[in-house]
Every structure is written in structure tokens, then in C-alpha cells.
Amino acid sequence: MEKNTNTEAIENVTRDEREDAPIKSMGPIMRSHEDDLGMFQCIRRFKTVSWVAMLAAFSASLDGYQINLNGGIVSNKGFIRQMAAPGTSIIEGKYISAWGGIQSAGQTVGQIFLQYATERFGRKVAFYIIWVDIVISVFIETFATKWEHWLVAKLFSGMGVAARFLHQRIQLVSLQLLIWVLFSGLTISSWFVLGQIFASVALQTLSKNDPYDFRVPIYTQWAMVGLIAAIFLIIPESPWWLASQGRIDKAAKVLNWFNGKVDGYSVDEQIEIMTATITEERIVAERNAEEGTWAVFQGNNRIRFLIAAWPKIAQQLVGLAVFNTYATYFFQYAGSKDPFMVTVILSCVQLLSMILTATTTDKLGRRPLTIYPYAVTSVSVLCLGIIGCFDYTRPATSSLLIFFACLATLSTTGASAIGYAYAAEIPQQRLRAKTAGWALALSNAIAIMFSFCTPLMINNEPVSAWGVKTGFFFAGTGTVAVFVAWLILPEVARRTPAEIDEMFEKKVGLRKFKGYVTEVQMRSNEQYDEHEMR
């Protein structure tokens, strides 16, 4: 492992030494003026990073493909004939519940345990572990002949999907530009949605042309597996992780490769911001006794963990399982003549939602585009429940059912992407992988419950069969989720890790983050003014 004088400064600095360290004016610089750029300004200025971000985000298309394949293939006649008892037309809810639940369980396992490999060996090694998970899951799916085989495949699929989603965001955020927190989330989510569209179209086409063939969509995943392997080899190691390990020269090389030719970009300034932020976080952690394995749940990190987790928890509480995960099964039970076409429509609505989010986030911010869309979703699932009180098989009410499912999908998709931004940027830099891993693991623990319970809510005859009235349940849980989100979610758009650390350390009111002027910001402005006066 490379060591130099900068390494020793980061790893061995004490509080007294820190106070005597050379600083610029009021203190060390922990914010760059590049952090003030808007998303589209950033894309135009940093073209290399933009292309790498899009390339890395492409692998999320396999996630979307697998998620929709898992939710839609259960209505394929060939799959039903292969996996269910003879004469079955709709697979029993207990099997759907088991497959969905085990996939969510796999997500939880992946997010809890992969973080430790990430912290010890780096982001690159984590990507290789994820790729092995993907290969195992697709291999089992390819040769599955019993429902138990499919169960095991979904376990490995969940581990790979969840870990890949988390670590792609952490990796792209690590390129030291704040806007990549959001941009990476939007690009990854956009490819995820496109993957869902591909799966929905494939299943819908097969249902028309060869309704008993369910293997072809599974085989097509192998092409994406090969492309993902190439992408994971290209993506460099995280400069933030390298800096935290004292490998300053390698961190500088990564930044120089990406942005060295950008006019006015200073690699040295970015390295200074990284080292100063890491040093300050370690000093604060030592002072507040927030060190060790359980540091994520100690002191200020406890509320930061809850904030990082809540947007994705809220996504589950507003009914994602009904109008997304089990959309095909839901509409099949509701009597739709072409449930596959409904999922294609919903996937297109998701893509529209991503476009709207990308074009409005700079102006509106993270907080309102998380809270208010989830509120709309809660109202939408309430309307689904109300429709369930009537004959929803009639053309008029059936159309209303699809409309409110589309509205719920439109409002939730963008908020979900921003939820990953919260998970990536709210934690301290030194605890980013651990906090984000635990936060998303908690949300997936909620998802496990709903993955098991939702199919049984919809269809568990003769014990129960809520059907479309399941919307009433999620309207209630969604209302609680939105209220909590309004209380605890801060506005952290265009804030550096050091600024977020400062506001939590000073216990600034969570709903007052937006207008608060930090010392980090004042030091940055002062440095810029001094530079302009020269």
C-alpha cells in the first residue's frame, strides 16, 4: 500500500496538531466552486466523467430487467406449467410470496455484508463480488425446472441487485463532484427503468407469439452479464477510498485521468478538500467517541442513518409492491385481459418520471421532490382501494385502476432515485459505505415483509383475498411515512460532505438546512474573493 507524508497527516493527526496545521485564512478549504454547478452545467464541463457515469449506470439495466422478469414471468403460461401443479392458471400467492421475499432477503444480506469487503478491499473488489452473484443467479435461472430452483436463483439475484445499486452510487459519488450524487442516481435509475421496459416488452411479445416460452428472456441476460464484466473492469477505484487509505498519489491519478484536461480544474485542490474532510471527520469521531464497528448508530450518526434510510423505507410503505414489484400479478388478479401490456405502460411512465425529475431537481431541490411525490402516491393507492369497492372489471373502472397505478408509478419513481442520493450523501465520508449499506438493508427488511405479505393480501383464498382493496392498507402506511419524511428529511442539494458534517455537528434544525450558511462555505467564498483580488 502506498504511503507518503500526506498519508501520515491523514492517519496520525491529533486534535492539537490539527489546530496548529497550516490553513487558508479561516480554516482548511473543504468546498470547491465546482460544487456550485448545476447538473447540466456539470455534464457539459466534465464530459469524461459523464460518459463513464453513463457506462457504469448501464449495468443497472440488468437490475431492472431481473426485477420485472421476476414480477412478470409468474404470469407466463409456460412458467406456470413448469413451476406449478397441473391445471394451475394463476400461481398461488404463497409461491409468489416466497420468491419475492427471498429476493428481498438476498438484498438485505448483500447490503449488510458487502460493505465490509468494500471498506477493507475497496470498491473495485466489491464490484467483482457482485458480478459473481449475478453469474450464479442467471445460471440457476437458466436451468431451473422446479419452484425451489427459482427460489435459490432469487436469493443470489437479490444479493447482486441490491449491492450493485448501492455501490454504483457510492463509486460515482466518489468522483468528488457533488452533482454526481444526484446525476449518478438519475442515470442509474433511468437505465434501471429501461431494463424494466425491455423485460415487459419481451414478456408481452412472448405472451402473444409463444405464450409457453419463458426461457428466451432468461437467456438474453447473458449478453448483459458479459457487458457488465467489461464495465466493472473499466471503472476505476474510488478516489475518496484511496485518500482515506493514505494512497494520495493514486487518488490524484484517478482525478487527473477524469478531469485533468478540464480548464481551471485543480487536482491538488480536490485532494486538499478530501484530506481535510477526512481528517476533520476523524477528529470529530474521536472527540465524540463515534468510532468502531457500531459508529453508524452512535451520536449524530444515528439520526444520519435514519435520514439515509427513510426515503427508501417510505418507498415500501407507500405500496411499491402493489404497483411495481407485483404489478403483473396484481392486474392479472384484477381481471386485466393483458397484464403484460399494463406493465409496459407502467415502465414507460417510470421513464417519463425520470425525465421530469432530471429537469426539475436543480430548481426544486431534493426534499420537495421526495416528500410531495410520496404524498401523491399515498392518495393514488387510496383511490385504488376505493375502486376495489366497486366492480373493477368493467371497462370504465378498469381504466381508472390503470390510471391511478400510473400516477403512483409516476410520483414514486423520481422520489426513489433521490432516495439513493440521500443514502449516499447524508453519511459521513468515512462511514458512507457502512451507513448506506445498513440504511438500505433496513429498507429491504421492510421490503421482505411486504414481499411475503403483499401477494397474500391480494390472493390468499380461501383465507383472505383483499385484491384491489389492498390499496387501503398502503394508503395508511404511506401517510405515516410521508409525515415522518416531512419531519426529518433535510435539503442537502449542492452541499459538500464537510458542510453536511458541520450542520449535523452544530445541530442545525433539519428543516433549516436549505438556507444555512456554513463556515465551510464562507471559507470557500473568502478564498475565491482573495484569488479574484490578486
N, C-alpha and C positions, 0 to 999 in steps of 0.2 A: 504494500500500500504506500503510495507516495506521501512524503512528508516534507514540509518546508516551514519557514518561520511563521507563515500565516496559519499553518495548522496548529502550532503551539499556541498562537494567540487566541484561536477559537476554543481549543480544548482545555487550556490550563488557566485562562484568565480568571482572576478573583474579582470580588466586588471593588476592593480598594484599588486594584490595578486598573480596573475599568474606569474609575472616576478620574484617574490621572492620565488616561490614554489620550493621544492627540485627537482632537476633534475639530470640526469646522464650525467656528462661531459658537452657536448654542448647543451643539452636540453632533454626534455622527449622523451622516446622511442615510436615511432609510426609505427614501421615496425618490423616484425618478420622474422627470416631467413627461416621460413616455407613458407613465401610468395615467395621465390625464387624457390620453387619446380615446376617441370613440371607437366602437368596434370596426366600422367600415374604414375609418382612418388607419387603424392598426393593420387591417388586411392589406391596404394599398402600400403601406410603408414597409411591412415585414412580409414580403412575398414568399420567401423560402419557408418560414415558419407556417405560413398559411397552407402551402402545398403539403408540407409534412403533416400538419394537423388534419387535413382532409384525407390524406393517405392512411393515417393512423385510425381515423374515425370510420373508414370503410369497413374495418373488421366488425364494427357494431351491426352491420347489415346481417351477419350470420346470427347474431343475438336475436334480432327482430324476426328473422326467418324461423329460427328454432321456437321462439315463443309462440308465434302464430301457427306454426306447424303443429305444435303440441296442443294448442287450443282448438284447431280446426280439423285436424286429421281424425279426431274421435267421432266426427260425423260422416267420415268417408265409409261407403258401403263395404269396400274391400277390407279396410282396417277393422270394422265391426265384425265381419265374417271371420277374420283371422284371430282376433283377440277376445271375442265374446262367445257366449254359448250359442248354439244353433237356434235360428229363429228370432234372434235379437234384432230389433230395429233401432232402438236408442240405448246406448250403453248405460248400465246402471250408474247412479250417482256415486256409489261407493268406490268404483274403479276410477272415475274421473277425479274424485276427491284424493285418492291415493297418489295418482300421477302428479297432480298439481301440488299436493302437499310435499311430496318427496323432492320435487324440483325446488320449491321454496326452502326446504331444509338444506338442500345442497348449496343454495345461495348463501345461507347463513353460515354454513361450515366454511365455505370458500372465503367469505369476507372476514371471518374471525381468525383463521389460521394463516392465510396468505400474507397478512400484514407483517407477521414476524419474519418471514422469509424476505419480505420487501425491505424491512428496516435493517436486517443483517447483511443481505447479499445485494441489495439494490433493486431498482425497478426492472432492469433487463431480465434478471433471473426469474422474477415474478411472471413476466410475460411468457417465458419458456415453460414454466409450470402450468400456466393457463392453457397454452397450446396443447400440452399433453392431455389435459382434461377434455379439451374439445375433440381430439382424435378418439379418445376412449368412448365418449358419448355417441359420436357419429358411427363408430364401428359397431357398437351394440345395437343401435337403431337399424343399421343396415341388415343385420341378421336376426333381428327379433322375430320370434314366432309365437310367444306367449305374453300375457299381460305382465308377468313377473319380469321378463326381459326388458320390456318397455319401462318398468319401474326403476330398474338399475340404471338404464340409459338416462332417465330424467334426473337421477341423483348427480351423475357426472356433468350433465348438461347444466344443471343449476349452479354447480361449483364453478364451471368455466364462465358462464354468462355473467354472474354477479361479480366475480373477481376481475374479469376483463373490463366491465363497465367502470368499476371503481378505479382501477389502476391506469386506464387510459386517461381519465380526467386528471388524476394526480400527476401523471407524466407530462401532459400538455400544460398544466398549470405551472409546472416547474421550470418552464422556459422563461420565467421572470417577468412576463408581461401580464398585468392584472386582467386585461381584457380576455386573455386566453381561458380564464376561469369560466367565463360565460361562453366565449366562442367555441371552446372545446365541447362544452355541454350541448350547445346547439348543433354543431356538426355531427357529433356522435349520435345525438337523438334523431337527427334528420336521416342519417344512414340506417339507424335502427328502424325508423318508420318505413323507409324504402324496402328494407328486408321484410317487414311485415306485409307490405303490399305485394312483393314477389311471392310470398308464401300463399297469400289469399288468392292471388290470380292463378297460381299453379293448382291449388286445390279446387278452385271454381271451374277451371278448364277441364280438369280430370273428371269432375262430377258430371260434366256434360258429355265428354268424349269417351271416357273409360272409367265409369264410376267405381269399379272394383280394383283399380290400380292405385296403390298408395305408396309404392316403393320409389317411384321416379323422383318425387320431391325430396326424399331422403338421400338418394344417390347424388343429387345436384349439390348437396352440401360439401362434397369432397373437393370440388373446384375452389370453393371459398376457403376451405381449410388450407389448401396449398398457397393461395394468395396471402392469407393471414401469416403463414410461416415466413414468407418473404418480407412482409411489412414489419414483423417483430424483429427481424434481423437488421432492418434499416434504422429503426427508431433508436436514437442514442440514449445513453444513461442520463438520468435527471441531474442537472447542474446543482440544484438545491441539495440533493442527497450527497453528491460528490463534495460540495462545500462543507456539509455537516460532518463528513468523514475526514476533513482536512486535505482532500485531494483538489486543491485550488487550481493547479495547473490544468488538470483535466476538465474541471468545470469551465475554466476560461476558454479552453479549446472548443467545447461544445457551443458556448455562446458565440464565439468568434466564427465558427462554421455556419451558424444560423444567421447571424446579424452583423458579422464583421464588415461587410460591404455596404451596410446601410449608412447613409450620410448622417453624420452627427451622433451616431450610436457609440457609446463608450463601454467597452467590456469591463475596463477597470472600475468604472462607477458601479456597474451592476454587481460585480464581485464584492465591492465595498458594502453595498446595500445588503447583500446576502450575509456576509460575515458579521456585519454589525447587528443585523436582526437575529441571527443565530446566537451570537454572544449575549445579547440583551435577554433573549428568552431563557437562556441557561442561568443567567444571574437571577432573574425573577423566579425561576423554578427552584433554585437553591434557597433563596430568601423565604419563599412561601412553602417550602417542604413539599413541592409538587414533582417529585422525582420517583423513578422506579416503574415497575410493571403497571401499577394501578394509577399512574399520574393522570390518565384520561378522566378519572372520576373524582379527582381531588381539587379543592378550591374553585377558582374561576373556571377551570377546565370542565367542571361538572355541568354548568349551565351552557358552556360552549358545546359540549357533547349533545345536550338535549336540543339545542338550536340546530345543530348539524343534522340530527336525526329527524326532527319533526316534519319538515316538508314531505319526506318520503313516507313517514308514518301516516300523515294526513292523506296521502295518495291512496293508501289502502283503506282508510276509514271512510272516504267518500264513495267507495264502491268500484274501484278499478277492476276487481274480479268479475263483476257483473257485465260491464260494457266493454271490457278489453280481454282479459285472460280467458274467460269462458263465453265470449260473445257468440261464437258459432253454436255452442251448446244451448245457450240462453235462448237464442232466436229459433233454434230447432224445436225446443220445448214449447216456445210461444206459438208455434204453428206456422212459422215462415216457410214458404214454398222453396226459397232459395237462400238458406242461411249463409252460404259461402259468398254470395253476391253482397249481402249485408256487411260482411267483414271487409270486403274490398272497399266498399263505400266508407266504412269507419276508418280504414287505413289511409284513404285519401284525405279524409277530414284531419287526421293526425298530421299529415304533411302540411296542409294549409295552416294548422295551428303553429307549426314550427316556423313557417314563413312570417306569420303575424308576430310571433314572439321576437324573432330576429330583428324585425324592422321597428319595434316599439320599445324594446328594453332600454336602449340608451336614454330615451326620453322619459320613460315612466319609472324605471328602476326595478330592483328585484322584489322588494316587499309587496307592492300592489299587484304585481303580475303573478304572485304566488297566492296571496290571500283571497283576492276577489274572484279569480277563476275557480278556486275550490268552493267558494260560496255558490257560484253558478252551478257547479256540478252537484252540490247537495240539493239544490232546488230541482235540478233535472231528474235525479233519481227519485225524488219525492213524486214528481209527475209520472215517472214510470210506475210507481206503486199505485197511484190513483187510477191510472189506465187499467191496472190489473184488477180493479174492482168491477170492470165492465167486460164486455165481450171483445177482447183484443184480437180476435181472429178476423173480425170484419175489416174490409179494406181501409176504411177511414181511421179506425183506432190503431190498426197495424202500422199505418203510415206515421201516426203520432208516436208510436213506440220507437220507430226508427229515427224520427226527428229528435226526440229527447236523448236517445243514445248518442246521436251525432253531436248534440250540444254538449253533453257530458264529456265526450271524447275531445271536442274542440277546446274546451276550457281546461281540461286536466293535462293534456299533452305538454303544452308550453310550461305550465307550472311544475311538472315533473322534471323537465330539463333544468329549470332553475334550481330545483331541489338538489341536484347533484352539485351545482355551483356552491350552494350553502355548505354541503358536506365537505367540499374541497377547500374552501377559503376561511371558514369560521375557526377551525382548529389552529393551535399554534403550529408553526412550521415544523418544529422538532417532533410534534405528535400528530402530524397531518395524516399519515398512513394509518396509524393506530386508531385515532378518533374517527376518521371516516369509515374505517373498517367496522368498528364497533357500532357506529351510528347506523350504517346500512344493514348490519347484522340484526340490530333491534327492529328495524322496519321490516326486515324479512321474517323475523319471528312472528310479527303481526300477520305478514302475508301467508305464513304457514297455516295459521289458524283459519284465515279466510279461504285459502286454497282447499283445505279439507271441508270447511263448513258450507261454502257457497253452493257447490253442486248439490249438497244435501238439502239446502234451503230451497233450491229450485226444483229438485225432483228427488224425493226420498219416499216415494209411495211404497206401502200404504201408511207409513209412519207420519210423514208430512210432505207437503208439496206446496210451498208458498208461490212458486212460479214467479210471475212478474211482480207480485206484491213484495218480493224481496227488496224492492226499492225503498219501501218504508223503513226497513232496518237501517240501510246505509244513509238515508236522509237524517236519521237521528245521530248516528255516529259521526257523520260528516259535519253536522252543525257544531258538535263539541270540538272537533278537530280544527275547524275554521276559527272558533273563538280563541282557542289556545294559541293558534298561529298569530292572530291579531295581537295577543299579549306579548309574545316572546320573540317574534322574528324582527331583527334589526335590518336597516338598509345599509348594505356594505358595498354597494356598487362603486368601483374605482377606488377602493381603499387597499392600501398595501398591508401585508402581514403585520408590519410594525405598527401601523395605525390602529388596526383591529386589536392588537395586543394592548396598546396604550389605553384604548377606550374601555376594554374589559378590566384592566388594572385599576383605572380610575373610577370604575363602577358607574359609567355614564348610563343613563336610562336607555333601555333597549330601543324604545321608540323615538329616541332623540339622537340616534347615531347620524342620521342624514345631514343635519346642519351643524354638527360639532366640528370645530376647528382644532386639529391635533397639533401637538408640539412637533411631531414629525413633519407635518405639512408646513408649519411655519419655518422650520429649519430649511426645508427644501426651497421654499419661496425666497428665503433670505440668501441662500447660496446662488439662486438664479439671478436675483437682483444684483448681487455683487459681481457676478460674471458679466451682466449686461453693462455695468458701470465701467468695466475695465476698457 
